[in-house]
């Protein structure tokens, strides 16, 4: 029989899960009448607070990311924390700095930490990697990543379809010669899927993708800057647009182009991915593909708690929505003034 959860108690008591949590943490924010009702229903249902049921004192949740400085991952971490706080569960954050060897080493050491569950966001997910995760013997969930294996819980957006949509938006605005700044070659999940979306968009539009326009980045501002600078210095005519697989890389590209005396979007358009806060603060406002990073963290934490409380997950694969944000950094070439049609450095 599945364990009774905080949500079962909240539903029957007619209160929020947060109120149930406050009752069991002796909060003064709950009235005496509500406290008594919640405790009575909890006894009737046989509910035991999660923190009291953790085995051998393993009460914390570990959140595993490639960089805590990445705004997208930082929002995801905050989403996880918002859910864990309701349950009075502590959180440990581990930053692998993008190194697969560091990640494998950490997974091997994780059993020595007081950890009851793991939220994992890594670009290196493979069958061998998942085997190392399973050997930990604790509940886990992939945040942002996706696995086709049915027993692997995932919270994600469809990166292939999202990237396909970005390309369709650019095509619709008259762009065909598009440079793409990808994630690192070792990214087996997100970057690979977004690049597949790019290729499929060109195929569906019966257009030719210039492989020389694909430049490897690492999701950082610096890598976006270097990629755009290399396009300017190449001697080739510039593409009409740059599509970067992260907003940070797009912002780096924007800086390099502006330092080279190029106007965005009049001379060249720039599009990112993520819709981080900085995307609305740079000038021009960055066009981007918005994904719900905070919600990714919340859903990941909910899945993890379901596993910890019930031993199973009712919906292990959770695909979240995304939305294209037009911004001001992408120009409609059909409306471009004739005087600017040549652009700078277009040969």
C-alpha positions in Angstrom: 0.0 0.0 0.0 1.4 3.4 -0.9 2.5 5.7 1.9 0.2 8.5 2.9 1.6 11.9 1.8 1.3 15.5 2.9 -0.9 16.1 0.0 -3.4 13.4 1.1 -3.6 15.1 4.6 -4.0 18.5 3.0 -6.7 17.4 0.7 -8.8 15.8 3.4 -8.2 18.7 5.8 -9.1 21.3 3.2 -5.8 23.2 3.7 -2.6 23.7 1.7 0.4 21.3 1.9 2.3 24.3 3.3 -0.2 24.5 6.2 0.3 20.8 7.0 4.0 21.3 7.0 3.7 24.2 9.4 1.6 22.1 11.8 4.3 19.4 12.0 7.1 22.1 12.3 5.2 23.8 15.2 4.7 27.1 13.4 2.9 29.8 15.2 1.2 30.8 11.9 -1.4 28.1 12.2 -4.5 28.5 14.4 -5.2 26.1 17.2 -8.4 24.8 15.5 -6.6 24.1 12.2 -3.7 22.4 14.0 -6.0 20.1 15.8 -7.9 19.2 12.7 -4.7 18.5 10.7 -3.2 16.3 13.5 -6.5 14.4 13.8 -6.7 13.7 10.1 -3.0 12.8 10.0 -3.5 10.2 12.7 -6.6 8.8 10.9 -4.7 8.4 7.7 -1.6 7.1 9.3 0.6 9.9 8.0 4.2 10.2 9.3 6.2 13.4 8.3 8.7 12.7 5.6 11.7 14.0 7.6 10.9 11.4 10.3 10.8 8.6 7.8 14.2 9.2 6.1 16.4 6.2 6.6 19.5 6.4 8.7 19.2 10.2 9.1 19.5 10.7 5.3 17.2 13.8 5.2 18.7 16.2 2.6 18.1 16.5 -1.1 21.1 16.9 -3.4 20.8 19.2 -6.4 23.5 18.5 -9.0 24.3 21.1 -11.7 27.1 21.9 -14.2 27.3 25.6 -13.1 25.6 27.5 -10.3 26.5 30.7 -12.1 24.3 29.8 -15.1 21.0 31.8 -14.5 18.9 29.0 -16.0 20.2 26.5 -13.5 20.1 29.0 -10.7 16.3 29.5 -11.3 15.8 25.7 -11.4 17.6 25.4 -8.0 15.3 28.1 -6.6 12.3 26.2 -7.8 13.5 23.0 -6.1 14.1 25.0 -2.9 10.6 26.5 -2.9 9.1 23.0 -2.7 11.6 21.5 -0.2 11.1 24.5 2.1 7.4 23.5 2.5 8.5 20.1 3.7 11.3 21.5 5.9 13.9 19.5 4.0 17.5 20.8 3.6 19.2 21.0 0.2 22.8 20.4 -0.8 24.0 21.9 -4.1 26.9 20.4 -6.0 28.6 22.3 -8.9 30.5 20.0 -11.3 31.8 22.9 -13.4 30.8 20.9 -16.4 33.4 18.2 -16.0 32.1 14.6 -16.5 35.0 13.2 -14.4 34.0 15.4 -11.5 30.4 14.3 -11.8 31.2 10.6 -11.8 33.5 11.2 -8.8 30.8 13.0 -6.9 28.3 10.3 -7.6 30.7 7.8 -6.1 31.0 9.9 -3.0 27.3 10.8 -2.6 26.5 7.8 -0.4 28.7 9.3 2.4 26.4 12.4 2.5 23.0 12.5 4.4 21.1 12.5 1.1 17.6 11.0 0.6 17.1 12.1 -3.1 18.9 13.6 -6.1 17.9 16.3 -8.6 20.3 15.8 -11.5 21.0 18.3 -14.2 23.9 17.2 -16.4 24.8 17.4 -20.1 26.5 14.0 -19.9 23.6 11.6 -19.4 24.2 8.2 -21.0 23.3 4.6 -20.2 26.5 4.2 -18.3 25.9 7.4 -16.4 22.4 6.4 -15.4 23.8 3.1 -14.2 26.1 5.0 -11.8 23.1 7.0 -10.6 20.9 3.9 -10.0 23.7 2.2 -8.0 23.2 5.0 -5.4 19.9 3.3 -4.4 18.1 6.6 -3.8 15.3 8.4 -5.7 16.4 10.7 -8.5 15.0 12.9 -11.3 16.6 14.5 -14.3 16.0 18.2 -14.6 16.1 19.6 -18.2 17.5 16.3 -19.5 15.4 13.5 -21.1 15.8 9.8 -21.2 13.8 7.3 -23.3 14.1 4.7 -20.6 10.6 4.4 -19.1 11.7 4.2 -15.4 13.8 7.4 -15.5 11.9 10.4 -14.2 12.5 13.6 -16.2 11.3 17.2 -16.3 12.1 18.9 -19.6 11.0 20.9 -22.6 11.1 19.3 -26.0 14.4 20.9 -27.1 14.2 19.5 -30.6 10.7 21.0 -31.3 11.7 24.3 -29.5 14.8 24.7 -31.6 12.8 23.8 -34.7 10.4 26.6 -33.8 13.2 29.1 -33.4 14.4 28.3 -36.9 10.9 28.6 -38.3 10.6 32.0 -36.8 13.9 33.1 -38.3 12.9 31.6 -41.7 9.6 33.5 -41.6 11.5 36.7 -41.1 13.6 36.1 -44.2 16.7 34.6 -42.7 18.3 31.6 -44.3 22.1 32.1 -43.8 22.1 31.5 -40.1 25.1 30.8 -37.9 24.5 28.5 -35.0 26.4 28.5 -31.7 25.9 25.2 -30.0 26.7 23.8 -26.6 29.8 21.8 -26.0 30.4 18.6 -28.0 30.2 16.6 -24.8 26.6 17.7 -24.2 24.7 14.5 -25.1 21.3 15.8 -24.4 20.2 19.5 -24.7 22.7 20.7 -27.3 22.4 17.6 -29.4 18.6 17.9 -29.5 18.6 21.6 -30.3 21.0 21.0 -33.2 18.7 18.2 -34.5 15.9 20.8 -34.4 18.1 23.1 -36.6 18.8 20.4 -39.1 15.2 19.2 -39.3 14.1 22.8 -39.9 16.4 23.2 -42.8 15.3 19.9 -44.2 11.6 20.7 -43.8 12.1 24.0 -45.5 14.2 22.3 -48.3 17.1 24.6 -47.6 20.8 23.9 -47.3 22.5 24.2 -43.9 26.0 25.5 -44.2 28.0 23.3 -41.8 30.7 25.9 -41.6 28.2 28.1 -39.8 27.9 25.7 -36.9 30.3 26.9 -34.1 30.8 25.1 -30.8 30.3 27.0 -27.6 29.9 26.1 -23.9 26.9 28.1 -22.9 29.1 30.9 -21.5 29.2 34.6 -22.4 32.8 34.2 -23.4 32.2 31.4 -25.8 29.4 33.4 -27.5 31.7 36.4 -27.8 34.5 34.3 -29.4 32.1 32.6 -31.8 30.7 36.0 -33.1 34.2 37.5 -33.2 35.4 34.5 -35.3 32.5 35.2 -37.8 33.5 38.8 -38.1 37.2 37.9 -38.6 36.6 35.1 -41.1 36.6 37.3 -44.1 33.4 35.7 -45.3 30.1 37.7 -45.7 28.3 37.7 -42.4 25.2 35.5 -41.9 22.0 37.4 -41.6 21.4 36.0 -38.1 23.1 34.2 -35.2 21.2 31.6 -33.2 22.9 30.7 -29.9 21.8 27.8 -27.8 21.8 29.9 -24.6 21.1 33.5 -23.8 24.5 33.9 -22.2 26.2 33.0 -25.5 23.8 35.3 -27.4 24.7 38.2 -25.1 28.4 37.5 -25.6 27.8 37.5 -29.4 25.9 40.7 -29.1 28.8 42.3 -27.3 31.4 41.1 -29.9 29.2 42.4 -32.8 28.7 45.8 -31.2 32.4 46.2 -30.5 33.1 45.4 -34.2 30.9 48.4 -35.1 27.9 46.2 -36.3 24.4 47.2 -35.5 22.0 44.6 -34.1 19.5 43.9 -35.7 20.1 46.3 -38.7 23.3 44.6 -39.8 22.9 41.2 -38.2 20.2 39.6 -36.0 20.8 37.6 -32.8 18.6 35.1 -31.1 19.2 33.2 -27.8 17.5 30.4 -25.8 16.3 30.4 -22.2 14.8 33.9 -21.6 17.0 34.7 -18.6 16.5 38.0 -16.8 19.4 39.6 -18.6 17.7 39.0 -22.0 15.3 41.8 -21.2 18.0 44.1 -19.9 20.5 44.1 -22.8 20.0 46.5 -25.7 18.4 45.6 -28.0 16.0 43.3 -26.0 17.1 39.8 -26.9 14.9 37.5 -29.0 14.9 34.1 -27.3 13.0 30.9 -26.6 11.6 31.1 -23.1 11.6 27.9 -21.0 10.1 27.8 -17.4 13.2 27.2 -15.4 11.7 27.8 -12.0 8.9 25.4 -12.8 11.4 22.8 -13.9 12.8 22.9 -10.4 9.4 22.7 -8.8 8.2 19.8 -10.8 11.5 18.0 -10.3 11.2 18.4 -6.5 7.6 17.2 -6.6 8.6 14.1 -8.5 11.4 13.4 -6.1 9.1 13.7 -3.1 6.6 11.4 -4.7 9.3 8.8 -5.0 10.4 9.4 -1.4 6.9 9.2 0.0 5.2 6.6 -2.3 8.1 4.7 -3.8 6.7 5.4 -7.2 5.8 8.3 -9.6 2.4 8.6 -11.2 3.8 10.7 -14.1 7.5 10.2 -14.5 7.9 12.1 -17.8 6.8 15.8 -17.5 7.1 17.9 -20.6 6.7 21.6 -19.9 5.7 24.4 -22.3 7.9 26.9 -24.0 7.4 30.2 -25.9 9.3 32.2 -28.5 9.9 35.8 -27.4 10.4 38.1 -30.5 12.4 40.8 -28.7 14.1 43.5 -30.8 17.3 41.8 -31.7 15.9 40.0 -34.8 15.0 42.0 -37.9 12.3 41.2 -40.4 14.4 41.2 -43.7 11.2 41.8 -45.7 10.9 45.2 -44.0 14.5 46.1 -44.0 15.3 49.5 -45.5 17.0 49.3 -48.9 19.9 51.4 -47.8 20.8 48.9 -45.1 20.4 45.9 -47.3 24.0 45.3 -47.9 25.0 45.5 -44.2 28.5 45.7 -42.9 31.1 43.1 -43.7 28.8 41.2 -46.1 31.3 41.4 -48.9 
